C-alpha cells in the first residue's frame, strides 16, 4: 500500500533525529517501526507475519461468535462439535 503523509513540527524533528543518529536509514523505515510500536503499545504483540495472521484469525472468530449470539445461535465448543459430527 502506498500512502502519502505530510509530517511537520515535532514528529518531523523526531523523524529526522532518528535518521541522523543512525537508527534508521530512511523515513519509511522510521514510520514502519513507529506503526509496529503502536501496535505493540495497544496489545498487538506482532513480531512475525504469523503473529499478525493469528491475531486476525482470532478477531474474525470473535466477530463470528458475536454475530451468532445476536442471531440467537449457540456457539459450540470443539468437544461439542466433535460429538455432534461424530469426529471422535
PDB file of N, CA, C and O in Angstrom:
ATOM      1  N   UNK A   1       0.853  -1.178   0.000  1.00  0.00           N
ATOM      2  CA  UNK A   1       0.000   0.000   0.000  1.00  0.00           C
ATOM      3  C   UNK A   1       0.893   1.233   0.000  1.00  0.00           C
ATOM      4  O   UNK A   1       1.800   1.351   0.824  1.00  0.00           O
ATOM      5  N   UNK A   2       0.643   2.115  -0.892  1.00  0.00           N
ATOM      6  CA  UNK A   2       1.368   3.383  -0.935  1.00  0.00           C
ATOM      7  C   UNK A   2       0.526   4.441  -0.252  1.00  0.00           C
ATOM      8  O   UNK A   2      -0.677   4.548  -0.489  1.00  0.00           O
ATOM      9  N   UNK A   3       1.175   5.222   0.598  1.00  0.00           N
ATOM     10  CA  UNK A   3       0.482   6.270   1.331  1.00  0.00           C
ATOM     11  C   UNK A   3       1.349   7.515   1.351  1.00  0.00           C
ATOM     12  O   UNK A   3       2.550   7.437   1.611  1.00  0.00           O
ATOM     13  N   UNK A   4       0.755   8.643   1.082  1.00  0.00           N
ATOM     14  CA  UNK A   4       1.460   9.919   1.140  1.00  0.00           C
ATOM     15  C   UNK A   4       1.096  10.589   2.452  1.00  0.00           C
ATOM     16  O   UNK A   4      -0.081  10.780   2.757  1.00  0.00           O
ATOM     17  N   UNK A   5       2.119  10.947   3.232  1.00  0.00           N
ATOM     18  CA  UNK A   5       1.896  11.552   4.539  1.00  0.00           C
ATOM     19  C   UNK A   5       2.731  12.816   4.649  1.00  0.00           C
ATOM     20  O   UNK A   5       3.923  12.805   4.343  1.00  0.00           O
ATOM     21  N   UNK A   6       2.113  13.903   5.085  1.00  0.00           N
ATOM     22  CA  UNK A   6       2.850  15.130   5.367  1.00  0.00           C
ATOM     23  C   UNK A   6       3.169  15.155   6.852  1.00  0.00           C
ATOM     24  O   UNK A   6       2.273  15.072   7.692  1.00  0.00           O
ATOM     25  N   UNK A   7       4.446  15.270   7.167  1.00  0.00           N
ATOM     26  CA  UNK A   7       4.879  15.277   8.561  1.00  0.00           C
ATOM     27  C   UNK A   7       5.653  16.562   8.802  1.00  0.00           C
ATOM     28  O   UNK A   7       6.590  16.885   8.071  1.00  0.00           O
ATOM     29  N   UNK A   8       5.247  17.297   9.844  1.00  0.00           N
ATOM     30  CA  UNK A   8       5.969  18.518  10.197  1.00  0.00           C
ATOM     31  C   UNK A   8       5.925  18.716  11.704  1.00  0.00           C
ATOM     32  O   UNK A   8       5.290  17.946  12.425  1.00  0.00           O
ATOM     33  N   UNK A   9       6.588  19.728  12.159  1.00  0.00           N
ATOM     34  CA  UNK A   9       6.603  20.021  13.589  1.00  0.00           C
ATOM     35  C   UNK A   9       7.436  19.008  14.367  1.00  0.00           C
ATOM     36  O   UNK A   9       8.465  18.539  13.879  1.00  0.00           O
ATOM     37  N   UNK A  10       6.995  18.672  15.570  1.00  0.00           N
ATOM     38  CA  UNK A  10       7.720  17.751  16.445  1.00  0.00           C
ATOM     39  C   UNK A  10       7.907  16.378  15.800  1.00  0.00           C
ATOM     40  O   UNK A  10       9.019  15.850  15.844  1.00  0.00           O
ATOM     41  N   UNK A  11       6.868  15.767  15.198  1.00  0.00           N
ATOM     42  CA  UNK A  11       7.093  14.460  14.564  1.00  0.00           C
ATOM     43  C   UNK A  11       8.189  14.499  13.498  1.00  0.00           C
ATOM     44  O   UNK A  11       8.976  13.560  13.385  1.00  0.00           O
ATOM     45  N   UNK A  12       8.243  15.568  12.725  1.00  0.00           N
ATOM     46  CA  UNK A  12       9.276  15.694  11.698  1.00  0.00           C
ATOM     47  C   UNK A  12      10.667  15.784  12.331  1.00  0.00           C
ATOM     48  O   UNK A  12      11.619  15.175  11.845  1.00  0.00           O
ATOM     49  N   UNK A  13      10.771  16.544  13.412  1.00  0.00           N
ATOM     50  CA  UNK A  13      12.053  16.680  14.103  1.00  0.00           C
ATOM     51  C   UNK A  13      12.521  15.340  14.656  1.00  0.00           C
ATOM     52  O   UNK A  13      13.689  14.980  14.510  1.00  0.00           O
ATOM     53  N   UNK A  14      11.613  14.602  15.290  1.00  0.00           N
ATOM     54  CA  UNK A  14      11.959  13.290  15.838  1.00  0.00           C
ATOM     55  C   UNK A  14      12.380  12.350  14.710  1.00  0.00           C
ATOM     56  O   UNK A  14      13.378  11.641  14.833  1.00  0.00           O
ATOM     57  N   UNK A  15      11.630  12.341  13.622  1.00  0.00           N
ATOM     58  CA  UNK A  15      11.953  11.503  12.477  1.00  0.00           C
ATOM     59  C   UNK A  15      13.364  11.805  11.966  1.00  0.00           C
ATOM     60  O   UNK A  15      14.149  10.887  11.727  1.00  0.00           O
ATOM     61  N   UNK A  16      13.681  13.071  11.801  1.00  0.00           N
ATOM     62  CA  UNK A  16      14.999  13.459  11.304  1.00  0.00           C
ATOM     63  C   UNK A  16      16.114  13.098  12.288  1.00  0.00           C
ATOM     64  O   UNK A  16      17.188  12.662  11.874  1.00  0.00           O
ATOM     65  N   UNK A  17      15.868  13.275  13.566  1.00  0.00           N
ATOM     66  CA  UNK A  17      16.871  12.913  14.576  1.00  0.00           C
ATOM     67  C   UNK A  17      17.147  11.411  14.568  1.00  0.00           C
ATOM     68  O   UNK A  17      18.297  10.988  14.688  1.00  0.00           O
ATOM     69  N   UNK A  18      16.092  10.606  14.428  1.00  0.00           N
ATOM     70  CA  UNK A  18      16.274   9.152  14.388  1.00  0.00           C
ATOM     71  C   UNK A  18      17.151   8.738  13.206  1.00  0.00           C
ATOM     72  O   UNK A  18      17.960   7.817  13.318  1.00  0.00           O
ATOM     73  N   UNK A  19      16.988   9.415  12.087  1.00  0.00           N
ATOM     74  CA  UNK A  19      17.809   9.112  10.915  1.00  0.00           C
ATOM     75  C   UNK A  19      19.229   9.656  11.087  1.00  0.00           C
ATOM     76  O   UNK A  19      20.196   8.966  10.764  1.00  0.00           O
ATOM     77  N   UNK A  20      19.362  10.881  11.589  1.00  0.00           N
ATOM     78  CA  UNK A  20      20.680  11.482  11.782  1.00  0.00           C
ATOM     79  C   UNK A  20      21.533  10.680  12.754  1.00  0.00           C
ATOM     80  O   UNK A  20      22.746  10.572  12.578  1.00  0.00           O
ATOM     81  N   UNK A  21      20.904  10.121  13.772  1.00  0.00           N
ATOM     82  CA  UNK A  21      21.635   9.341  14.771  1.00  0.00           C
ATOM     83  C   UNK A  21      21.898   7.910  14.311  1.00  0.00           C
ATOM     84  O   UNK A  21      22.522   7.130  15.031  1.00  0.00           O
ATOM     85  N   UNK A  22      21.430   7.566  13.130  1.00  0.00           N
ATOM     86  CA  UNK A  22      21.753   6.276  12.546  1.00  0.00           C
ATOM     87  C   UNK A  22      20.839   5.120  12.944  1.00  0.00           C
ATOM     88  O   UNK A  22      21.137   3.963  12.646  1.00  0.00           O
ATOM     89  N   UNK A  23      19.736   5.425  13.610  1.00  0.00           N
ATOM     90  CA  UNK A  23      18.812   4.347  13.982  1.00  0.00           C
ATOM     91  C   UNK A  23      18.096   3.785  12.757  1.00  0.00           C
ATOM     92  O   UNK A  23      17.802   2.591  12.699  1.00  0.00           O
ATOM     93  N   UNK A  24      17.818   4.640  11.785  1.00  0.00           N
ATOM     94  CA  UNK A  24      17.118   4.244  10.564  1.00  0.00           C
ATOM     95  C   UNK A  24      17.777   4.926   9.378  1.00  0.00           C
ATOM     96  O   UNK A  24      18.357   6.003   9.511  1.00  0.00           O
ATOM     97  N   UNK A  25      17.683   4.288   8.214  1.00  0.00           N
ATOM     98  CA  UNK A  25      18.278   4.854   7.000  1.00  0.00           C
ATOM     99  C   UNK A  25      17.298   5.737   6.237  1.00  0.00           C
ATOM    100  O   UNK A  25      17.696   6.702   5.583  1.00  0.00           O
ATOM    101  N   UNK A  26      15.994   5.395   6.327  1.00  0.00           N
ATOM    102  CA  UNK A  26      15.007   6.142   5.543  1.00  0.00           C
ATOM    103  C   UNK A  26      13.812   6.553   6.409  1.00  0.00           C
ATOM    104  O   UNK A  26      13.576   6.005   7.486  1.00  0.00           O
ATOM    105  N   UNK A  27      13.081   7.520   5.905  1.00  0.00           N
ATOM    106  CA  UNK A  27      11.864   7.961   6.591  1.00  0.00           C
ATOM    107  C   UNK A  27      10.844   6.824   6.639  1.00  0.00           C
ATOM    108  O   UNK A  27      10.136   6.660   7.632  1.00  0.00           O
ATOM    109  N   UNK A  28      10.774   6.053   5.576  1.00  0.00           N
ATOM    110  CA  UNK A  28       9.833   4.934   5.525  1.00  0.00           C
ATOM    111  C   UNK A  28      10.119   3.924   6.638  1.00  0.00           C
ATOM    112  O   UNK A  28       9.192   3.388   7.246  1.00  0.00           O
ATOM    113  N   UNK A  29      11.406   3.665   6.903  1.00  0.00           N
ATOM    114  CA  UNK A  29      11.769   2.737   7.978  1.00  0.00           C
ATOM    115  C   UNK A  29      11.312   3.264   9.330  1.00  0.00           C
ATOM    116  O   UNK A  29      10.814   2.506  10.162  1.00  0.00           O
ATOM    117  N   UNK A  30      11.481   4.551   9.544  1.00  0.00           N
ATOM    118  CA  UNK A  30      11.050   5.173  10.808  1.00  0.00           C
ATOM    119  C   UNK A  30       9.547   5.003  10.984  1.00  0.00           C
ATOM    120  O   UNK A  30       9.076   4.615  12.053  1.00  0.00           O
ATOM    121  N   UNK A  31       8.806   5.294   9.934  1.00  0.00           N
ATOM    122  CA  UNK A  31       7.345   5.226  10.006  1.00  0.00           C
ATOM    123  C   UNK A  31       6.882   3.793  10.218  1.00  0.00           C
ATOM    124  O   UNK A  31       5.986   3.554  11.027  1.00  0.00           O
ATOM    125  N   UNK A  32       7.471   2.832   9.508  1.00  0.00           N
ATOM    126  CA  UNK A  32       7.104   1.419   9.694  1.00  0.00           C
ATOM    127  C   UNK A  32       7.353   0.983  11.135  1.00  0.00           C
ATOM    128  O   UNK A  32       6.507   0.334  11.751  1.00  0.00           O
ATOM    129  N   UNK A  33       8.519   1.345  11.666  1.00  0.00           N
ATOM    130  CA  UNK A  33       8.853   0.974  13.046  1.00  0.00           C
ATOM    131  C   UNK A  33       7.870   1.611  14.025  1.00  0.00           C
ATOM    132  O   UNK A  33       7.463   0.984  15.003  1.00  0.00           O
ATOM    133  N   UNK A  34       7.495   2.853  13.757  1.00  0.00           N
ATOM    134  CA  UNK A  34       6.533   3.535  14.618  1.00  0.00           C
ATOM    135  C   UNK A  34       5.173   2.859  14.617  1.00  0.00           C
ATOM    136  O   UNK A  34       4.533   2.747  15.662  1.00  0.00           O
ATOM    137  N   UNK A  35       4.734   2.414  13.465  1.00  0.00           N
ATOM    138  CA  UNK A  35       3.443   1.726  13.369  1.00  0.00           C
ATOM    139  C   UNK A  35       3.477   0.410  14.140  1.00  0.00           C
ATOM    140  O   UNK A  35       2.535   0.086  14.863  1.00  0.00           O
ATOM    141  N   UNK A  36       4.563  -0.347  13.986  1.00  0.00           N
ATOM    142  CA  UNK A  36       4.698  -1.614  14.721  1.00  0.00           C
ATOM    143  C   UNK A  36       4.706  -1.347  16.223  1.00  0.00           C
ATOM    144  O   UNK A  36       4.069  -2.071  16.989  1.00  0.00           O
ATOM    145  N   UNK A  37       5.426  -0.309  16.645  1.00  0.00           N
ATOM    146  CA  UNK A  37       5.486   0.025  18.070  1.00  0.00           C
ATOM    147  C   UNK A  37       4.115   0.418  18.606  1.00  0.00           C
ATOM    148  O   UNK A  37       3.767   0.053  19.729  1.00  0.00           O
ATOM    149  N   UNK A  38       3.337   1.150  17.830  1.00  0.00           N
ATOM    150  CA  UNK A  38       1.971   1.480  18.242  1.00  0.00           C
ATOM    151  C   UNK A  38       1.126   0.217  18.375  1.00  0.00           C
ATOM    152  O   UNK A  38       0.327   0.091  19.302  1.00  0.00           O
ATOM    153  N   UNK A  39       1.306  -0.703  17.455  1.00  0.00           N
ATOM    154  CA  UNK A  39       0.595  -1.976  17.551  1.00  0.00           C
ATOM    155  C   UNK A  39       0.934  -2.689  18.844  1.00  0.00           C
ATOM    156  O   UNK A  39       0.046  -3.209  19.519  1.00  0.00           O
ATOM    157  N   UNK A  40       2.213  -2.719  19.197  1.00  0.00           N
ATOM    158  CA  UNK A  40       2.628  -3.348  20.450  1.00  0.00           C
ATOM    159  C   UNK A  40       2.062  -2.615  21.651  1.00  0.00           C
ATOM    160  O   UNK A  40       1.620  -3.244  22.613  1.00  0.00           O
ATOM    161  N   UNK A  41       2.072  -1.297  21.604  1.00  0.00           N
ATOM    162  CA  UNK A  41       1.548  -0.491  22.715  1.00  0.00           C
ATOM    163  C   UNK A  41       0.075  -0.792  22.967  1.00  0.00           C
ATOM    164  O   UNK A  41      -0.371  -0.803  24.115  1.00  0.00           O
ATOM    165  N   UNK A  42      -0.670  -1.033  21.913  1.00  0.00           N
ATOM    166  CA  UNK A  42      -2.106  -1.274  22.040  1.00  0.00           C
ATOM    167  C   UNK A  42      -2.463  -2.756  22.012  1.00  0.00           C
ATOM    168  O   UNK A  42      -3.571  -3.129  21.625  1.00  0.00           O
ATOM    169  N   UNK A  43      -1.515  -3.600  22.426  1.00  0.00           N
ATOM    170  CA  UNK A  43      -1.819  -5.005  22.646  1.00  0.00           C
ATOM    171  C   UNK A  43      -1.683  -5.926  21.455  1.00  0.00           C
ATOM    172  O   UNK A  43      -2.154  -7.063  21.502  1.00  0.00           O
ATOM    173  N   UNK A  44      -1.055  -5.470  20.398  1.00  0.00           N
ATOM    174  CA  UNK A  44      -0.843  -6.331  19.231  1.00  0.00           C
ATOM    175  C   UNK A  44       0.628  -6.701  19.169  1.00  0.00           C
ATOM    176  O   UNK A  44       1.384  -6.132  18.380  1.00  0.00           O
ATOM    177  N   UNK A  45       1.031  -7.641  19.990  1.00  0.00           N
ATOM    178  CA  UNK A  45       2.435  -8.027  20.075  1.00  0.00           C
ATOM    179  C   UNK A  45       2.805  -8.822  18.829  1.00  0.00           C
ATOM    180  O   UNK A  45       2.760 -10.052  18.825  1.00  0.00           O
ATOM    181  N   UNK A  46       3.168  -8.105  17.777  1.00  0.00           N
ATOM    182  CA  UNK A  46       3.365  -8.710  16.465  1.00  0.00           C
ATOM    183  C   UNK A  46       4.834  -8.696  16.079  1.00  0.00           C
ATOM    184  O   UNK A  46       5.357  -7.678  15.626  1.00  0.00           O
ATOM    185  N   UNK A  47       5.491  -9.824  16.261  1.00  0.00           N
ATOM    186  CA  UNK A  47       6.907  -9.906  15.909  1.00  0.00           C
ATOM    187  C   UNK A  47       7.106 -10.584  14.555  1.00  0.00           C
ATOM    188  O   UNK A  47       8.144 -10.400  13.920  1.00  0.00           O
ATOM    189  N   UNK A  48       6.130 -11.361  14.110  1.00  0.00           N
ATOM    190  CA  UNK A  48       6.260 -12.075  12.838  1.00  0.00           C
ATOM    191  C   UNK A  48       4.944 -11.960  12.056  1.00  0.00           C
ATOM    192  O   UNK A  48       3.910 -11.624  12.634  1.00  0.00           O
ATOM    193  N   UNK A  49       4.977 -12.233  10.761  1.00  0.00           N
ATOM    194  CA  UNK A  49       3.728 -12.249   9.987  1.00  0.00           C
ATOM    195  C   UNK A  49       2.732 -13.276  10.537  1.00  0.00           C
ATOM    196  O   UNK A  49       1.520 -13.082  10.448  1.00  0.00           O
ATOM    197  N   UNK A  50       3.253 -14.369  11.105  1.00  0.00           N
ATOM    198  CA  UNK A  50       2.369 -15.395  11.676  1.00  0.00           C
ATOM    199  C   UNK A  50       1.608 -14.846  12.880  1.00  0.00           C
ATOM    200  O   UNK A  50       0.442 -15.180  13.089  1.00  0.00           O
ATOM    201  N   UNK A  51       2.281 -13.995  13.677  1.00  0.00           N
ATOM    202  CA  UNK A  51       1.608 -13.362  14.819  1.00  0.00           C
ATOM    203  C   UNK A  51       0.432 -12.522  14.340  1.00  0.00           C
ATOM    204  O   UNK A  51      -0.649 -12.554  14.928  1.00  0.00           O
ATOM    205  N   UNK A  52       0.656 -11.771  13.267  1.00  0.00           N
ATOM    206  CA  UNK A  52      -0.408 -10.944  12.701  1.00  0.00           C
ATOM    207  C   UNK A  52      -1.549 -11.815  12.208  1.00  0.00           C
ATOM    208  O   UNK A  52      -2.718 -11.516  12.453  1.00  0.00           O
ATOM    209  N   UNK A  53      -1.209 -12.891  11.513  1.00  0.00           N
ATOM    210  CA  UNK A  53      -2.234 -13.792  10.989  1.00  0.00           C
ATOM    211  C   UNK A  53      -3.077 -14.384  12.116  1.00  0.00           C
ATOM    212  O   UNK A  53      -4.302 -14.452  12.015  1.00  0.00           O
ATOM    213  N   UNK A  54      -2.416 -14.808  13.183  1.00  0.00           N
ATOM    214  CA  UNK A  54      -3.142 -15.385  14.325  1.00  0.00           C
ATOM    215  C   UNK A  54      -4.062 -14.349  14.969  1.00  0.00           C
ATOM    216  O   UNK A  54      -5.187 -14.671  15.352  1.00  0.00           O
ATOM    217  N   UNK A  55      -3.591 -13.112  15.088  1.00  0.00           N
ATOM    218  CA  UNK A  55      -4.424 -12.063  15.662  1.00  0.00           C
ATOM    219  C   UNK A  55      -5.657 -11.818  14.790  1.00  0.00           C
ATOM    220  O   UNK A  55      -6.767 -11.677  15.303  1.00  0.00           O
ATOM    221  N   UNK A  56      -5.456 -11.767  13.471  1.00  0.00           N
ATOM    222  CA  UNK A  56      -6.579 -11.534  12.560  1.00  0.00           C
ATOM    223  C   UNK A  56      -7.579 -12.686  12.599  1.00  0.00           C
ATOM    224  O   UNK A  56      -8.788 -12.459  12.545  1.00  0.00           O
ATOM    225  N   UNK A  57      -7.087 -13.913  12.692  1.00  0.00           N
ATOM    226  CA  UNK A  57      -7.976 -15.074  12.796  1.00  0.00           C
ATOM    227  C   UNK A  57      -8.789 -14.989  14.082  1.00  0.00           C
ATOM    228  O   UNK A  57      -9.997 -15.221  14.071  1.00  0.00           O
ATOM    229  N   UNK A  58      -8.129 -14.655  15.193  1.00  0.00           N
ATOM    230  CA  UNK A  58      -8.826 -14.550  16.472  1.00  0.00           C
ATOM    231  C   UNK A  58      -9.899 -13.463  16.429  1.00  0.00           C
ATOM    232  O   UNK A  58     -10.994 -13.644  16.964  1.00  0.00           O
ATOM    233  N   UNK A  59      -9.582 -12.331  15.791  1.00  0.00           N
ATOM    234  CA  UNK A  59     -10.569 -11.250  15.667  1.00  0.00           C
ATOM    235  C   UNK A  59     -11.767 -11.690  14.829  1.00  0.00           C
ATOM    236  O   UNK A  59     -12.911 -11.365  15.145  1.00  0.00           O
ATOM    237  N   UNK A  60     -11.490 -12.434  13.755  1.00  0.00           N
ATOM    238  CA  UNK A  60     -12.576 -12.917  12.888  1.00  0.00           C
ATOM    239  C   UNK A  60     -13.471 -13.903  13.627  1.00  0.00           C
ATOM    240  O   UNK A  60     -14.696 -13.852  13.514  1.00  0.00           O
ATOM    241  N   UNK A  61     -12.843 -14.802  14.388  1.00  0.00           N
ATOM    242  CA  UNK A  61     -13.623 -15.771  15.169  1.00  0.00           C
ATOM    243  C   UNK A  61     -14.511 -15.038  16.171  1.00  0.00           C
ATOM    244  O   UNK A  61     -15.686 -15.374  16.322  1.00  0.00           O
ATOM    245  N   UNK A  62     -13.958 -14.047  16.851  1.00  0.00           N
ATOM    246  CA  UNK A  62     -14.728 -13.282  17.833  1.00  0.00           C
ATOM    247  C   UNK A  62     -15.899 -12.565  17.155  1.00  0.00           C
ATOM    248  O   UNK A  62     -17.002 -12.515  17.700  1.00  0.00           O
ATOM    249  N   UNK A  63     -15.654 -12.014  15.970  1.00  0.00           N
ATOM    250  CA  UNK A  63     -16.714 -11.330  15.222  1.00  0.00           C
ATOM    251  C   UNK A  63     -17.831 -12.312  14.865  1.00  0.00           C
ATOM    252  O   UNK A  63     -19.012 -12.000  15.016  1.00  0.00           O
ATOM    253  N   UNK A  64     -17.451 -13.493  14.393  1.00  0.00           N
ATOM    254  CA  UNK A  64     -18.441 -14.514  14.034  1.00  0.00           C
ATOM    255  C   UNK A  64     -19.251 -14.950  15.257  1.00  0.00           C
ATOM    256  O   UNK A  64     -20.468 -15.118  15.174  1.00  0.00           O
ATOM    257  N   UNK A  65     -18.566 -15.133  16.398  1.00  0.00           N
ATOM    258  CA  UNK A  65     -19.267 -15.513  17.626  1.00  0.00           C
ATOM    259  C   UNK A  65     -20.276 -14.449  18.030  1.00  0.00           C
ATOM    260  O   UNK A  65     -21.398 -14.775  18.418  1.00  0.00           O
ATOM    261  N   UNK A  66     -19.889 -13.178  17.943  1.00  0.00           N
ATOM    262  CA  UNK A  66     -20.796 -12.082  18.300  1.00  0.00           C
ATOM    263  C   UNK A  66     -21.996 -12.034  17.369  1.00  0.00           C
ATOM    264  O   UNK A  66     -23.119 -11.798  17.815  1.00  0.00           O
ATOM    265  N   UNK A  67     -21.766 -12.256  16.072  1.00  0.00           N
ATOM    266  CA  UNK A  67     -22.868 -12.260  15.112  1.00  0.00           C
ATOM    267  C   UNK A  67     -23.821 -13.421  15.384  1.00  0.00           C
ATOM    268  O   UNK A  67     -25.038 -13.264  15.275  1.00  0.00           O
ATOM    269  N   UNK A  68     -23.277 -14.583  15.736  1.00  0.00           N
ATOM    270  CA  UNK A  68     -24.123 -15.743  16.050  1.00  0.00           C
ATOM    271  C   UNK A  68     -24.969 -15.479  17.285  1.00  0.00           C
ATOM    272  O   UNK A  68     -26.151 -15.819  17.315  1.00  0.00           O
ATOM    273  N   UNK A  69     -24.370 -14.876  18.302  1.00  0.00           N
ATOM    274  CA  UNK A  69     -25.116 -14.569  19.531  1.00  0.00           C
ATOM    275  C   UNK A  69     -26.249 -13.593  19.254  1.00  0.00           C
ATOM    276  O   UNK A  69     -27.343 -13.732  19.800  1.00  0.00           O
ATOM    277  N   UNK A  70     -25.982 -12.594  18.393  1.00  0.00           N
ATOM    278  CA  UNK A  70     -27.020 -11.626  18.030  1.00  0.00           C
ATOM    279  C   UNK A  70     -28.198 -12.315  17.348  1.00  0.00           C
ATOM    280  O   UNK A  70     -29.347 -11.908  17.520  1.00  0.00           O
ATOM    281  N   UNK A  71     -27.908 -13.359  16.572  1.00  0.00           N
ATOM    282  CA  UNK A  71     -28.957 -14.090  15.854  1.00  0.00           C
ATOM    283  C   UNK A  71     -29.575 -15.185  16.710  1.00  0.00           C
ATOM    284  O   UNK A  71     -30.467 -15.906  16.260  1.00  0.00           O
ATOM    285  N   UNK A  72     -29.096 -15.308  17.951  1.00  0.00           N
ATOM    286  CA  UNK A  72     -29.644 -16.314  18.849  1.00  0.00           C
ATOM    287  C   UNK A  72     -29.105 -17.708  18.624  1.00  0.00           C
ATOM    288  O   UNK A  72     -29.691 -18.686  19.089  1.00  0.00           O
ATOM    289  N   UNK A  73     -27.993 -17.810  17.915  1.00  0.00           N
ATOM    290  CA  UNK A  73     -27.387 -19.113  17.664  1.00  0.00           C
ATOM    291  C   UNK A  73     -26.361 -19.412  18.743  1.00  0.00           C
ATOM    292  O   UNK A  73     -25.708 -18.509  19.267  1.00  0.00           O
ATOM    293  N   UNK A  74     -26.228 -20.685  19.066  1.00  0.00           N
ATOM    294  CA  UNK A  74     -25.313 -21.110  20.113  1.00  0.00           C
ATOM    295  C   UNK A  74     -23.937 -21.410  19.519  1.00  0.00           C
ATOM    296  O   UNK A  74     -23.824 -22.048  18.473  1.00  0.00           O
ATOM    297  N   UNK A  75     -22.902 -20.943  20.199  1.00  0.00           N
ATOM    298  CA  UNK A  75     -21.534 -21.243  19.810  1.00  0.00           C
ATOM    299  C   UNK A  75     -21.142 -22.551  20.481  1.00  0.00           C
ATOM    300  O   UNK A  75     -21.242 -22.689  21.700  1.00  0.00           O
ATOM    301  N   UNK A  76     -20.695 -23.511  19.674  1.00  0.00           N
ATOM    302  CA  UNK A  76     -20.332 -24.820  20.203  1.00  0.00           C
ATOM    303  C   UNK A  76     -18.838 -24.890  20.507  1.00  0.00           C
ATOM    304  O   UNK A  76     -18.017 -24.296  19.807  1.00  0.00           O
ATOM    305  N   UNK A  77     -18.508 -25.618  21.550  1.00  0.00           N
ATOM    306  CA  UNK A  77     -17.100 -25.855  21.858  1.00  0.00           C
ATOM    307  C   UNK A  77     -16.563 -26.915  20.895  1.00  0.00           C
ATOM    308  O   UNK A  77     -17.335 -27.576  20.200  1.00  0.00           O
ATOM    309  N   UNK A  78     -15.247 -27.073  20.857  1.00  0.00           N
ATOM    310  CA  UNK A  78     -14.640 -28.083  19.998  1.00  0.00           C
ATOM    311  C   UNK A  78     -15.151 -29.473  20.367  1.00  0.00           C
ATOM    312  O   UNK A  78     -15.441 -30.278  19.482  1.00  0.00           O
ATOM    313  N   UNK A  79     -15.265 -29.760  21.650  1.00  0.00           N
ATOM    314  CA  UNK A  79     -15.767 -31.058  22.113  1.00  0.00           C
ATOM    315  C   UNK A  79     -17.198 -31.291  21.628  1.00  0.00           C
ATOM    316  O   UNK A  79     -17.537 -32.390  21.189  1.00  0.00           O
ATOM    317  N   UNK A  80     -18.031 -30.260  21.707  1.00  0.00           N
ATOM    318  CA  UNK A  80     -19.419 -30.376  21.251  1.00  0.00           C
ATOM    319  C   UNK A  80     -19.487 -30.619  19.746  1.00  0.00           C
ATOM    320  O   UNK A  80     -20.307 -31.414  19.287  1.00  0.00           O
ATOM    321  N   UNK A  81     -18.645 -29.950  18.982  1.00  0.00           N
ATOM    322  CA  UNK A  81     -18.629 -30.132  17.523  1.00  0.00           C
ATOM    323  C   UNK A  81     -18.205 -31.554  17.176  1.00  0.00           C
ATOM    324  O   UNK A  81     -18.824 -32.197  16.328  1.00  0.00           O
ATOM    325  N   UNK A  82     -17.145 -32.052  17.831  1.00  0.00           N
ATOM    326  CA  UNK A  82     -16.683 -33.419  17.578  1.00  0.00           C
ATOM    327  C   UNK A  82     -17.776 -34.429  17.885  1.00  0.00           C
ATOM    328  O   UNK A  82     -17.970 -35.392  17.143  1.00  0.00           O
ATOM    329  N   UNK A  83     -18.488 -34.203  18.979  1.00  0.00           N
ATOM    330  CA  UNK A  83     -19.556 -35.122  19.361  1.00  0.00           C
ATOM    331  C   UNK A  83     -20.724 -35.038  18.364  1.00  0.00           C
ATOM    332  O   UNK A  83     -21.246 -36.061  17.923  1.00  0.00           O
ATOM    333  N   UNK A  84     -21.120 -33.822  18.021  1.00  0.00           N
ATOM    334  CA  UNK A  84     -22.249 -33.608  17.112  1.00  0.00           C
ATOM    335  C   UNK A  84     -22.018 -34.263  15.752  1.00  0.00           C
ATOM    336  O   UNK A  84     -22.926 -34.866  15.181  1.00  0.00           O
ATOM    337  N   UNK A  85     -20.801 -34.137  15.245  1.00  0.00           N
ATOM    338  CA  UNK A  85     -20.488 -34.651  13.911  1.00  0.00           C
ATOM    339  C   UNK A  85     -19.734 -35.978  13.950  1.00  0.00           C
ATOM    340  O   UNK A  85     -19.183 -36.430  12.946  1.00  0.00           O
ATOM    341  N   UNK A  86     -19.723 -36.596  15.146  1.00  0.00           N
ATOM    342  CA  UNK A  86     -19.122 -37.916  15.347  1.00  0.00           C
ATOM    343  C   UNK A  86     -17.684 -37.958  14.806  1.00  0.00           C
ATOM    344  O   UNK A  86     -17.334 -38.812  13.991  1.00  0.00           O
ATOM    345  N   UNK A  87     -16.877 -37.026  15.276  1.00  0.00           N
ATOM    346  CA  UNK A  87     -15.488 -36.923  14.818  1.00  0.00           C
ATOM    347  C   UNK A  87     -14.501 -37.533  15.818  1.00  0.00           C
ATOM    348  O   UNK A  87     -13.293 -37.520  15.580  1.00  0.00           O
ATOM    349  N   UNK A  88     -14.990 -38.051  16.900  1.00  0.00           N
ATOM    350  CA  UNK A  88     -14.080 -38.615  17.906  1.00  0.00           C
ATOM    351  C   UNK A  88     -13.827 -40.071  17.648  1.00  0.00           C
ATOM    352  O   UNK A  88     -13.085 -40.710  18.394  1.00  0.00           O
TER     353      UNK A  88
END
